[in-house]
Amino acid sequence: MAWLNLAAVVDATEAEGPGTRTAIWVQGCLKRCPSCCNPDFLRVEPASLLEVEQLKKQIESNKNHFGIEGITLLGGEPVLQAPGLSELAKFAHSIGLSVMLFTGYKLEELNERQFSGIDKLLRYVDIVVDGEFELDSIERSRNWVGSENQKFHYLSERYDSAIEPIKEGVITEWRIDPYGVVSANGIPFVVKF
């Protein structure tokens, strides 16, 4: 039984990749990038522990209820939880969903550092967006990336660079939960007020 340490989940969003997607932010990162867009997700400590099987059910429900096109894995640093996320990504593919992964590491570094389970995870990822978020080079012409240095890598035939250019401006989503908590995503961080 695999577990994931999650920071946040948005069941249906259009701000974190192509189409409507379930976005999953993991808790924990070792990089400590100076301009990290989600500093609350850096601490390597339990946040919200969830069984992968439970998250699979949630994703399948989101596919049926919201018609999601895929899942997006963000953080924190998703590659630190590659074994559990690879199970999730494999499941997503098995039900016809795409998988997008954001990582602060360069794609070449992922193999060099030999993160546990990274080979299996990348087998089920369609798009990798790599590179640290850099506050002094904010991206203004491409979807979903926070800074100009970040690169798209297409690991399957499902998508290509036609998805990158912004057509109607940067998407930011705002939500108010039943308790009055306001949250935002897609700016490129997750905020709760």
Secondary structure, DSSP 8 states (H G I E B T S, - for coil): --EEEEEEEEEEESSSSSSSEEEEEES--S---TT-S-GGG-S-S-SEEEEHHHHHHHHHHHHHHH---EEEEESS-GGGGHHHHHHHHHHHHHTT-EEEEEESS-HHHHHHTT-TTHHHHHHT-SEEEES---GGGB--SBSS-SBTT-EEEE-SSS--GGG-B-SS----EEEE-TTS-EEEESSSS-EE-
